[in-house]
Amino acid sequence: MTAPNELRLLPWSGPEGKPCYLNTDDKTGYMSRLADNIEAVQLGTAAELLEHASETLDDQEAGLEDLRRLAKELTCALRDVLRVATSRGHLLVVSDPQRS
């Protein structure tokens, strides 16, 4: 059985917002590749949103509703990026034999 610190945190949540984990040694398997692809999309979306945020904040005509929507989208993107960072950080710790 895989130790809890060796499970991969997946880039999506399960029922009730609970984290989902992958228990596999196959980094090229379907679920691993799916998670990698979703993480790439999430990071790309965050990068695009960051550019949009800069433009919106520079726009003197941006209204309160625009800023509220931007804050909501940034919050979602930050949550996704934090999950990716946490997952990859765990993978680095597990794959580094010097840290054991």
MARGU-537084 format. One record per atom (N, C-alpha, C, O): residue in one letter; atom name; x, y, z. Coordinates in steps of 0.1 Angstrom, whole numbers, padded with zeros to 4 digits. Layout:
N
+----+----+-------+-------+-------+
: aa : at :     x :     y :     z :
+----+----+-------+-------+-------+
:  A : CA :     X :     Y :     Z :
...
+----+----+-------+-------+-------+
***
This chain:
100
+----+----+-------+-------+-------+
: aa : at :     x :     y :     z :
+----+----+-------+-------+-------+
:  M :  N :  0008 : -0012 :  0000 :
:  M : CA :  0000 :  0000 :  0000 :
:  M :  C :  0009 :  0012 :  0000 :
:  M :  O :  0019 :  0013 :  0007 :
:  T :  N :  0005 :  0022 : -0007 :
:  T : CA :  0012 :  0035 : -0008 :
:  T :  C :  0010 :  0043 :  0004 :
:  T :  O : -0001 :  0045 :  0009 :
:  A :  N :  0021 :  0049 :  0009 :
:  A : CA :  0020 :  0058 :  0021 :
:  A :  C :  0012 :  0071 :  0017 :
:  A :  O :  0013 :  0075 :  0006 :
:  P :  N :  0005 :  0077 :  0026 :
:  P : CA : -0003 :  0089 :  0023 :
:  P :  C :  0006 :  0100 :  0017 :
:  P :  O :  0001 :  0108 :  0009 :
:  N :  N :  0018 :  0101 :  0021 :
:  N : CA :  0027 :  0112 :  0016 :
:  N :  C :  0031 :  0109 :  0002 :
:  N :  O :  0038 :  0117 : -0005 :
:  E :  N :  0028 :  0097 : -0004 :
:  E : CA :  0032 :  0093 : -0017 :
:  E :  C :  0020 :  0094 : -0027 :
:  E :  O :  0022 :  0092 : -0039 :
:  L :  N :  0009 :  0097 : -0022 :
:  L : CA : -0003 :  0099 : -0030 :
:  L :  C : -0002 :  0112 : -0038 :
:  L :  O :  0003 :  0122 : -0032 :
:  R :  N : -0007 :  0113 : -0050 :
:  R : CA : -0006 :  0125 : -0058 :
:  R :  C : -0020 :  0132 : -0056 :
:  R :  O : -0030 :  0127 : -0058 :
:  L :  N : -0019 :  0145 : -0052 :
:  L : CA : -0030 :  0153 : -0050 :
:  L :  C : -0035 :  0157 : -0065 :
:  L :  O : -0027 :  0163 : -0072 :
:  L :  N : -0047 :  0154 : -0068 :
:  L : CA : -0052 :  0157 : -0081 :
:  L :  C : -0057 :  0171 : -0083 :
:  L :  O : -0061 :  0177 : -0072 :
:  P :  N : -0057 :  0177 : -0095 :
:  P : CA : -0061 :  0191 : -0096 :
:  P :  C : -0076 :  0193 : -0097 :
:  P :  O : -0080 :  0203 : -0103 :
:  W :  N : -0084 :  0184 : -0091 :
:  W : CA : -0098 :  0187 : -0090 :
:  W :  C : -0103 :  0182 : -0076 :
:  W :  O : -0096 :  0174 : -0069 :
:  S :  N : -0114 :  0186 : -0072 :
:  S : CA : -0120 :  0182 : -0059 :
:  S :  C : -0131 :  0171 : -0061 :
:  S :  O : -0137 :  0170 : -0072 :
:  G :  N : -0133 :  0164 : -0051 :
:  G : CA : -0143 :  0154 : -0051 :
:  G :  C : -0156 :  0160 : -0045 :
:  G :  O : -0158 :  0172 : -0044 :
:  P :  N : -0165 :  0151 : -0041 :
:  P : CA : -0178 :  0155 : -0035 :
:  P :  C : -0175 :  0164 : -0023 :
:  P :  O : -0166 :  0161 : -0015 :
:  E :  N : -0183 :  0174 : -0021 :
:  E : CA : -0182 :  0183 : -0010 :
:  E :  C : -0169 :  0191 : -0009 :
:  E :  O : -0164 :  0195 :  0001 :
:  G :  N : -0162 :  0192 : -0021 :
:  G : CA : -0149 :  0199 : -0021 :
:  G :  C : -0137 :  0192 : -0015 :
:  G :  O : -0127 :  0198 : -0013 :
:  K :  N : -0139 :  0179 : -0012 :
:  K : CA : -0128 :  0172 : -0006 :
:  K :  C : -0117 :  0169 : -0016 :
:  K :  O : -0120 :  0167 : -0028 :
:  P :  N : -0104 :  0169 : -0012 :
:  P : CA : -0093 :  0166 : -0022 :
:  P :  C : -0094 :  0152 : -0027 :
:  P :  O : -0099 :  0143 : -0020 :
:  C :  N : -0089 :  0150 : -0039 :
:  C : CA : -0088 :  0137 : -0046 :
:  C :  C : -0074 :  0133 : -0047 :
:  C :  O : -0065 :  0142 : -0050 :
:  Y :  N : -0070 :  0121 : -0045 :
:  Y : CA : -0057 :  0116 : -0046 :
:  Y :  C : -0056 :  0105 : -0056 :
:  Y :  O : -0065 :  0097 : -0058 :
:  L :  N : -0044 :  0103 : -0062 :
:  L : CA : -0041 :  0092 : -0071 :
:  L :  C : -0031 :  0083 : -0065 :
:  L :  O : -0020 :  0088 : -0060 :
:  N :  N : -0033 :  0070 : -0064 :
:  N : CA : -0024 :  0061 : -0059 :
:  N :  C : -0019 :  0052 : -0070 :
:  N :  O : -0025 :  0042 : -0074 :
:  T :  N : -0007 :  0056 : -0076 :
:  T : CA : -0001 :  0049 : -0087 :
:  T :  C :  0014 :  0051 : -0088 :
:  T :  O :  0018 :  0062 : -0084 :
:  D :  N :  0021 :  0042 : -0093 :
:  D : CA :  0035 :  0044 : -0095 :
:  D :  C :  0037 :  0047 : -0110 :
:  D :  O :  0049 :  0050 : -0114 :
:  D :  N :  0027 :  0046 : -0118 :
:  D : CA :  0028 :  0048 : -0133 :
:  D :  C :  0025 :  0063 : -0136 :
:  D :  O :  0014 :  0067 : -0137 :
:  K :  N :  0036 :  0070 : -0138 :
:  K : CA :  0035 :  0084 : -0141 :
:  K :  C :  0031 :  0087 : -0155 :
:  K :  O :  0028 :  0098 : -0159 :
:  T :  N :  0030 :  0076 : -0163 :
:  T : CA :  0026 :  0078 : -0177 :
:  T :  C :  0012 :  0072 : -0179 :
:  T :  O :  0007 :  0072 : -0191 :
:  G :  N :  0005 :  0068 : -0169 :
:  G : CA : -0008 :  0062 : -0170 :
:  G :  C : -0018 :  0072 : -0173 :
:  G :  O : -0016 :  0084 : -0173 :
:  Y :  N : -0030 :  0068 : -0177 :
:  Y : CA : -0041 :  0076 : -0181 :
:  Y :  C : -0044 :  0087 : -0171 :
:  Y :  O : -0045 :  0099 : -0174 :
:  M :  N : -0046 :  0083 : -0158 :
:  M : CA : -0050 :  0093 : -0148 :
:  M :  C : -0039 :  0103 : -0145 :
:  M :  O : -0041 :  0115 : -0143 :
:  S :  N : -0026 :  0099 : -0146 :
:  S : CA : -0015 :  0108 : -0144 :
:  S :  C : -0014 :  0118 : -0155 :
:  S :  O : -0012 :  0130 : -0153 :
:  R :  N : -0016 :  0113 : -0167 :
:  R : CA : -0015 :  0122 : -0179 :
:  R :  C : -0027 :  0132 : -0179 :
:  R :  O : -0026 :  0144 : -0182 :
:  L :  N : -0039 :  0127 : -0175 :
:  L : CA : -0051 :  0136 : -0174 :
:  L :  C : -0048 :  0147 : -0163 :
:  L :  O : -0051 :  0158 : -0166 :
:  A :  N : -0043 :  0143 : -0152 :
:  A : CA : -0040 :  0153 : -0142 :
:  A :  C : -0029 :  0163 : -0147 :
:  A :  O : -0031 :  0175 : -0144 :
:  D :  N : -0019 :  0158 : -0154 :
:  D : CA : -0009 :  0167 : -0159 :
:  D :  C : -0015 :  0177 : -0169 :
:  D :  O : -0012 :  0189 : -0168 :
:  N :  N : -0024 :  0172 : -0178 :
:  N : CA : -0030 :  0181 : -0187 :
:  N :  C : -0039 :  0191 : -0181 :
:  N :  O : -0039 :  0203 : -0185 :
:  I :  N : -0047 :  0187 : -0171 :
:  I : CA : -0056 :  0196 : -0164 :
:  I :  C : -0047 :  0207 : -0157 :
:  I :  O : -0051 :  0219 : -0157 :
:  E :  N : -0037 :  0203 : -0150 :
:  E : CA : -0028 :  0212 : -0144 :
:  E :  C : -0022 :  0222 : -0154 :
:  E :  O : -0022 :  0234 : -0151 :
:  A :  N : -0018 :  0218 : -0165 :
:  A : CA : -0013 :  0227 : -0176 :
:  A :  C : -0024 :  0237 : -0180 :
:  A :  O : -0021 :  0249 : -0182 :
:  V :  N : -0036 :  0232 : -0181 :
:  V : CA : -0047 :  0241 : -0185 :
:  V :  C : -0049 :  0251 : -0174 :
:  V :  O : -0051 :  0263 : -0176 :
:  Q :  N : -0049 :  0247 : -0161 :
:  Q : CA : -0052 :  0256 : -0150 :
:  Q :  C : -0041 :  0266 : -0149 :
:  Q :  O : -0044 :  0278 : -0147 :
:  L :  N : -0028 :  0262 : -0151 :
:  L : CA : -0017 :  0272 : -0151 :
:  L :  C : -0018 :  0282 : -0162 :
:  L :  O : -0015 :  0294 : -0161 :
:  G :  N : -0022 :  0277 : -0174 :
:  G : CA : -0023 :  0286 : -0186 :
:  G :  C : -0035 :  0296 : -0184 :
:  G :  O : -0033 :  0308 : -0187 :
:  T :  N : -0046 :  0291 : -0178 :
:  T : CA : -0057 :  0300 : -0175 :
:  T :  C : -0053 :  0311 : -0165 :
:  T :  O : -0057 :  0322 : -0167 :
:  A :  N : -0045 :  0307 : -0155 :
:  A : CA : -0041 :  0316 : -0145 :
:  A :  C : -0032 :  0327 : -0151 :
:  A :  O : -0033 :  0339 : -0147 :
:  A :  N : -0023 :  0323 : -0160 :
:  A : CA : -0014 :  0333 : -0167 :
:  A :  C : -0022 :  0342 : -0175 :
:  A :  O : -0020 :  0354 : -0175 :
:  E :  N : -0032 :  0337 : -0182 :
:  E : CA : -0041 :  0346 : -0190 :
:  E :  C : -0049 :  0356 : -0182 :
:  E :  O : -0050 :  0367 : -0185 :
:  L :  N : -0054 :  0350 : -0171 :
:  L : CA : -0062 :  0358 : -0161 :
:  L :  C : -0053 :  0369 : -0155 :
:  L :  O : -0058 :  0380 : -0153 :
:  L :  N : -0041 :  0366 : -0152 :
:  L : CA : -0032 :  0376 : -0146 :
:  L :  C : -0030 :  0388 : -0156 :
:  L :  O : -0030 :  0399 : -0152 :
:  E :  N : -0028 :  0385 : -0169 :
:  E : CA : -0027 :  0395 : -0179 :
:  E :  C : -0040 :  0403 : -0180 :
:  E :  O : -0039 :  0416 : -0180 :
:  H :  N : -0051 :  0397 : -0179 :
:  H : CA : -0064 :  0404 : -0180 :
:  H :  C : -0066 :  0412 : -0167 :
:  H :  O : -0071 :  0423 : -0168 :
:  A :  N : -0061 :  0407 : -0156 :
:  A : CA : -0062 :  0415 : -0143 :
:  A :  C : -0054 :  0428 : -0144 :
:  A :  O : -0059 :  0439 : -0140 :
:  S :  N : -0042 :  0427 : -0150 :
:  S : CA : -0034 :  0439 : -0151 :
:  S :  C : -0041 :  0449 : -0160 :
:  S :  O : -0041 :  0461 : -0157 :
:  E :  N : -0047 :  0445 : -0171 :
:  E : CA : -0054 :  0454 : -0180 :
:  E :  C : -0066 :  0460 : -0173 :
:  E :  O : -0069 :  0472 : -0174 :
:  T :  N : -0074 :  0452 : -0166 :
:  T : CA : -0086 :  0457 : -0159 :
:  T :  C : -0082 :  0467 : -0149 :
:  T :  O : -0089 :  0477 : -0147 :
:  L :  N : -0072 :  0464 : -0141 :
:  L : CA : -0068 :  0474 : -0130 :
:  L :  C : -0062 :  0487 : -0136 :
:  L :  O : -0063 :  0497 : -0129 :
:  D :  N : -0057 :  0486 : -0148 :
:  D : CA : -0052 :  0498 : -0154 :
:  D :  C : -0063 :  0507 : -0161 :
:  D :  O : -0061 :  0518 : -0164 :
:  D :  N : -0075 :  0500 : -0163 :
:  D : CA : -0086 :  0506 : -0169 :
:  D :  C : -0094 :  0515 : -0159 :
:  D :  O : -0100 :  0510 : -0150 :
:  Q :  N : -0093 :  0528 : -0161 :
:  Q : CA : -0100 :  0538 : -0152 :
:  Q :  C : -0115 :  0537 : -0153 :
:  Q :  O : -0122 :  0541 : -0144 :
:  E :  N : -0120 :  0531 : -0164 :
:  E : CA : -0134 :  0529 : -0167 :
:  E :  C : -0140 :  0516 : -0161 :
:  E :  O : -0152 :  0514 : -0161 :
:  A :  N : -0131 :  0508 : -0156 :
:  A : CA : -0136 :  0495 : -0150 :
:  A :  C : -0145 :  0498 : -0138 :
:  A :  O : -0142 :  0505 : -0129 :
:  G :  N : -0157 :  0492 : -0138 :
:  G : CA : -0166 :  0494 : -0128 :
:  G :  C : -0165 :  0484 : -0116 :
:  G :  O : -0157 :  0474 : -0117 :
:  L :  N : -0173 :  0486 : -0106 :
:  L : CA : -0173 :  0477 : -0094 :
:  L :  C : -0176 :  0463 : -0098 :
:  L :  O : -0170 :  0453 : -0093 :
:  E :  N : -0186 :  0461 : -0107 :
:  E : CA : -0190 :  0447 : -0111 :
:  E :  C : -0178 :  0440 : -0118 :
:  E :  O : -0176 :  0429 : -0116 :
:  D :  N : -0171 :  0448 : -0127 :
:  D : CA : -0159 :  0442 : -0134 :
:  D :  C : -0149 :  0438 : -0124 :
:  D :  O : -0143 :  0427 : -0125 :
:  L :  N : -0146 :  0446 : -0114 :
:  L : CA : -0136 :  0443 : -0103 :
:  L :  C : -0141 :  0431 : -0095 :
:  L :  O : -0132 :  0423 : -0091 :
:  R :  N : -0154 :  0430 : -0092 :
:  R : CA : -0159 :  0419 : -0084 :
:  R :  C : -0157 :  0406 : -0092 :
:  R :  O : -0152 :  0396 : -0086 :
:  R :  N : -0161 :  0406 : -0105 :
:  R : CA : -0159 :  0394 : -0113 :
:  R :  C : -0144 :  0390 : -0114 :
:  R :  O : -0141 :  0378 : -0113 :
:  L :  N : -0136 :  0400 : -0116 :
:  L : CA : -0121 :  0397 : -0116 :
:  L :  C : -0116 :  0391 : -0103 :
:  L :  O : -0109 :  0381 : -0104 :
:  A :  N : -0121 :  0396 : -0092 :
:  A : CA : -0117 :  0391 : -0079 :
:  A :  C : -0121 :  0376 : -0078 :
:  A :  O : -0114 :  0368 : -0072 :
:  K :  N : -0133 :  0373 : -0082 :
:  K : CA : -0138 :  0360 : -0081 :
:  K :  C : -0130 :  0350 : -0090 :
:  K :  O : -0127 :  0339 : -0086 :
:  E :  N : -0127 :  0355 : -0103 :
:  E : CA : -0119 :  0346 : -0112 :
:  E :  C : -0105 :  0344 : -0107 :
:  E :  O : -0100 :  0334 : -0108 :
:  L :  N : -0099 :  0355 : -0101 :
:  L : CA : -0086 :  0354 : -0095 :
:  L :  C : -0086 :  0344 : -0084 :
:  L :  O : -0076 :  0337 : -0082 :
:  T :  N : -0096 :  0345 : -0075 :
:  T : CA : -0097 :  0336 : -0064 :
:  T :  C : -0097 :  0321 : -0068 :
:  T :  O : -0090 :  0313 : -0063 :
:  C :  N : -0105 :  0318 : -0079 :
:  C : CA : -0106 :  0305 : -0084 :
:  C :  C : -0093 :  0300 : -0090 :
:  C :  O : -0088 :  0289 : -0087 :
:  A :  N : -0086 :  0309 : -0097 :
:  A : CA : -0073 :  0306 : -0104 :
:  A :  C : -0063 :  0304 : -0093 :
:  A :  O : -0054 :  0295 : -0094 :
:  L :  N : -0063 :  0312 : -0083 :
:  L : CA : -0053 :  0311 : -0072 :
:  L :  C : -0055 :  0298 : -0065 :
:  L :  O : -0045 :  0291 : -0061 :
:  R :  N : -0067 :  0294 : -0063 :
:  R : CA : -0070 :  0281 : -0056 :
:  R :  C : -0064 :  0269 : -0065 :
:  R :  O : -0058 :  0260 : -0059 :
:  D :  N : -0066 :  0270 : -0078 :
:  D : CA : -0061 :  0260 : -0087 :
:  D :  C : -0046 :  0259 : -0087 :
:  D :  O : -0040 :  0248 : -0086 :
:  V :  N : -0040 :  0271 : -0088 :
:  V : CA : -0025 :  0272 : -0088 :
:  V :  C : -0019 :  0267 : -0075 :
:  V :  O : -0009 :  0260 : -0075 :
:  L :  N : -0025 :  0270 : -0064 :
:  L : CA : -0021 :  0265 : -0051 :
:  L :  C : -0022 :  0250 : -0050 :
:  L :  O : -0013 :  0244 : -0045 :
:  R :  N : -0032 :  0245 : -0055 :
:  R : CA : -0034 :  0230 : -0055 :
:  R :  C : -0023 :  0224 : -0064 :
:  R :  O : -0017 :  0213 : -0060 :
:  V :  N : -0020 :  0229 : -0075 :
:  V : CA : -0009 :  0224 : -0084 :
:  V :  C :  0004 :  0225 : -0077 :
:  V :  O :  0012 :  0215 : -0077 :
:  A :  N :  0007 :  0237 : -0071 :
:  A : CA :  0020 :  0238 : -0064 :
:  A :  C :  0021 :  0228 : -0052 :
:  A :  O :  0032 :  0223 : -0050 :
:  T :  N :  0010 :  0226 : -0045 :
:  T : CA :  0010 :  0217 : -0034 :
:  T :  C :  0013 :  0203 : -0039 :
:  T :  O :  0021 :  0195 : -0033 :
:  S :  N :  0006 :  0199 : -0050 :
:  S : CA :  0008 :  0186 : -0055 :
:  S :  C :  0022 :  0184 : -0060 :
:  S :  O :  0028 :  0173 : -0057 :
:  R :  N :  0027 :  0193 : -0067 :
:  R : CA :  0041 :  0192 : -0073 :
:  R :  C :  0051 :  0192 : -0062 :
:  R :  O :  0061 :  0186 : -0062 :
:  G :  N :  0048 :  0200 : -0051 :
:  G : CA :  0057 :  0200 : -0040 :
:  G :  C :  0058 :  0187 : -0033 :
:  G :  O :  0069 :  0182 : -0029 :
:  H :  N :  0046 :  0180 : -0031 :
:  H : CA :  0046 :  0167 : -0026 :
:  H :  C :  0053 :  0157 : -0034 :
:  H :  O :  0061 :  0148 : -0029 :
:  L :  N :  0052 :  0158 : -0048 :
:  L : CA :  0059 :  0149 : -0057 :
:  L :  C :  0074 :  0151 : -0056 :
:  L :  O :  0081 :  0141 : -0057 :
:  L :  N :  0078 :  0163 : -0054 :
:  L : CA :  0093 :  0166 : -0053 :
:  L :  C :  0098 :  0159 : -0040 :
:  L :  O :  0109 :  0154 : -0040 :
:  V :  N :  0091 :  0161 : -0029 :
:  V : CA :  0095 :  0155 : -0017 :
:  V :  C :  0096 :  0140 : -0018 :
:  V :  O :  0106 :  0134 : -0013 :
:  V :  N :  0086 :  0134 : -0024 :
:  V : CA :  0086 :  0119 : -0025 :
:  V :  C :  0097 :  0114 : -0034 :
:  V :  O :  0103 :  0104 : -0031 :
:  S :  N :  0100 :  0122 : -0045 :
:  S : CA :  0110 :  0117 : -0055 :
:  S :  C :  0124 :  0120 : -0051 :
:  S :  O :  0133 :  0116 : -0057 :
:  D :  N :  0126 :  0128 : -0040 :
:  D : CA :  0139 :  0132 : -0036 :
:  D :  C :  0144 :  0122 : -0025 :
:  D :  O :  0140 :  0123 : -0014 :
:  P :  N :  0153 :  0112 : -0028 :
:  P : CA :  0157 :  0102 : -0018 :
:  P :  C :  0165 :  0109 : -0007 :
:  P :  O :  0165 :  0102 :  0004 :
:  Q :  N :  0170 :  0120 : -0008 :
:  Q : CA :  0178 :  0127 :  0003 :
:  Q :  C :  0169 :  0132 :  0014 :
:  Q :  O :  0173 :  0134 :  0025 :
:  R :  N :  0156 :  0134 :  0011 :
:  R : CA :  0147 :  0140 :  0020 :
:  R :  C :  0141 :  0129 :  0029 :
:  R :  O :  0134 :  0132 :  0039 :
:  S :  N :  0143 :  0116 :  0027 :
:  S : CA :  0137 :  0106 :  0035 :
:  S :  C :  0144 :  0103 :  0048 :
:  S :  O :  0140 :  0095 :  0055 :
+----+----+-------+-------+-------+
***
